[in-house]
Amino acid sequence: MSKNQYNYGLVILPQKSLYKKTEAIIKRFSQKFKTPFFVPHLTLLGSVQGGEKQIINKLNQLTKNLKPFYSNFGKTEFSSTYFQSVFVRVNMNASLIGLYLKARDIFKTDINHIFMPHLGLIYGDIGISKKEKAALSVNLVGLKFRFNNIWLVKARKGDKPEDWPYIKEFTF
């Protein structure tokens, strides 16, 4: 993808109360570690191909007969990956994996991609010991995440996460 070429993603935002709680955590970590600030979200598909109108049509198809559902937060963890530096896992259930598989089928994405639902809390390289300490400081286990929306997000390579435009919401 060239610098001027857009990449589209499909993300799910938590309900208002959980949004505010996780946004405050992301903001606190962003200020403390000088890392990017971003909207709390779960990425359903990180890279979908096609023009915006084509993607919107596919999103309408994806969300047409969906019903809202819930999952719970699991443990807060950390990794060596930039976009998964510190994150809280979202427990897998039949509705969530079904949504992912339907999206993967409609958007013809990589069938070898491993879907690990999570909500990021820190993006960046802050050192493994800081990541571990940050992860241990957050306990959201058991909080309910309501799935009732998918947002189309657009970004260019090199864009800051806080600059990613949220194009359109699809509710179900």
N, C-alpha and C positions, 0 to 999 in steps of 0.2 A: 504494500500500500504506500503510495507516494504521500508526501507531506500534505498535499491539497486534496487527496482523495478521502472521502468520508467512510467511516466504518459505523455500522448500525448495531445496536445491542438491544436486547429485550430484558427489562428489569422489573422487579416487583417491589413496590414500596410498602413498608409496614403501615398498619393502621395508626391513627393520629397519636395515641398515647405511647405506643412503642416507638414511633417515629421520633417523638420529642426526646424520649429517654436515650435512644441510640445516637441521635444527633448531638446531644449534650456530651456523650462519651467521645464521639469522633472529634468534636470541637476541642474538648479538653486535651486529648492526645495530640491533635494537630498543633495546638499552641505549645504544648509542653515539648514536643519532639521536632517542631518546625517541619511537619509533614503536610501533604495536601489535605485540604478539607474537601469533603464530598457528601453527597446526599446519601442517607442510609438506604440501602437497597440489597436485594438478592438478585444476582444475575441468573436469568433463565437460559439465555443464549448470548454469548459474548460477541459473536461476530456473525451477522447474517448478511447475505449477498442480495443485491438487486437494487432497483430504484426505489425511492421513497414511496411512490404510489403503489408499486407492486408489493412492497413490504406491508403497507397499510392494509391492502386487500387480504393478504395472508393472515394478518393479525385479526381482522374481522372474522375470517374463517376459523382461526384458532379459538377465539373467545365466544363464538356464537352460542353454543349450548353449555358453556361451563357454569358451574354453581360455585359460590364461595366455599372455602374450606379452611381449616386451621392445621397448623403444625406447631410444635414446641421448640424453643431454643434448647440446644444441648450445651456442651462445654465450650468455653472460650479457649482458643488454641492459637498457635503461632507457627510460622514456617519461614523458609528462606525466599519465598516468592514475593515480589514487589507488591502485587495486588492482593496478596493473602498474608501480609506481614503479621497482623493480629486480626482474628475474626472469631465470630461466634457461629458454631454449627447450627443448622436448622435440621431437626430430625426428619428423616425420610419417612414418608407414608405412601399408601397406594395413590392417593389423589395427586400428590406432588410428583411422584415418578411418572404417573399417567400424563400430567400436564407437560412435563419435560419431553417424554417420548412423542407426544402429539406435536409439540413444537418442532422437535428435531425432524419429524417426518414431513411436516408442512414446509419447513424451510430448507429441507435437504442438506442438513449439516452433517458433520463428521460423526459417523456411528461409533468411532473408537474413542470419542471424547468421554472423559469420566466426569459425571455430574456429581459434584459435592456441594450441596446447597449450604450456603453460609451468608452471613452479613458481615462485611468488612468493617473493622474499627480503626485500623491504621494501614495506610499505603506508604511504602517507603523502606529504605534500608537504614535502620537505626541501631543495628547491632543485636545479636541474638540474645544477650543477657537483658537488654532493655525490653525486647519483645516478650521474653518470658515473664519479666516482672510486670509488664503492662497486662498481659493475658491473665496472670494470677490475681490482678487487682479488680477484675470484672467477673461478676457472677450473675448471669441472666438465665440460668438453667430453669426450664419449666415455663418461662413466659410464653404466652400464646402469640403466634404470628398469623394474622388473618390474610389469606390469599383471596383477593377480589379485584385485582387490577394487574395490568401489564402496561408498562410504559415503553415507548419507542424512544431510544436515546441515540444521539449522533455525536461522533467525535472524529477528530483528525489525529493522526500520529503526532505526538508531541504536545497535544492539548492538555492543559491541566484538568484534573477531574472536576474542579469547581466550575469549569467553563463548558462542560458537556451539556448541550441543550437537550431538554426533555421535550420532545416533539409533540407527542400525542398520547393520551391515556385511553386505554381500553378496559372498561369495567365489566365485571361479571358477577 
